[in-house]
C-alpha cells in the first residue's frame, strides 16, 4: 500500500483485499527507434506518432532496404503485446476499458481496424523474428539492422547495459496512436487462498 499507487493496488484487489503482490510495474506501449539510422535517412520523430506517419516511415525505410520493425517473438507474448499496443492506439483508453467490461464488442469496426494495422505491420517485420527473443530483437535495433521495436520500458536496461545514449543512439515515443496512454504491465505473485505459507 505504501509502495504502489492506490489505483494500481485496486487493480489487484477484490473487495478491498489484494489477491496479488506486485513486484514490478512497466510501461508497455513504447516504440523504440535507432536514432542514428533514422537521422541518416532524414526521418525525424516528434512527440507522438500516428499510424499513417508510422507506415509512411516504414515505406521509406523499406524502399532503402532497411527492415523497419524488429520483432523477437520466439516467446509469442511479444507479438501479443504488439497487437495490444496497436489495439490501444485505435480504440483509446476508454475503448480499452469498454472492451474488457463488455460495453464494446470484440467484432467492433475499431477492433477490426486494429487487426488490419497489425496485419500490415507484418509486412515490415524482420524475416528471422520467430527465432529471436525480445532482447535479441532489441540488440538488432542497437546494431542498426532494424529501425523500430515496440517493447515495454524494460528494454531500457538493454540500452543501458550496451552503453547506448538516449537521444543520440536511440530514442522512444509511445506506440502509434497511444500518446498520453500507458499500458500497465505488472508482474506479481498471486496470494493463493488458504495457502499454508502466505
Secondary structure, DSSP 8 states (H G I E B T S, - for coil): --SS-HHHHHHTEETTEESEEEEEEEE--EEEEEHHHHHHTT----S---HHHHHHHHHHHHHTT-EEE----SSTHHHHHHHHHHHHHHHHHHHHHHHHHTSS-TT-HHHHHHHHHHHHHGGGB-TTGGG--HHHHHHHHHTTSEEEEE--GGGHHHHHHTT--BTTTEEEEESTT-TT---EEEEEEE--TT-TT-
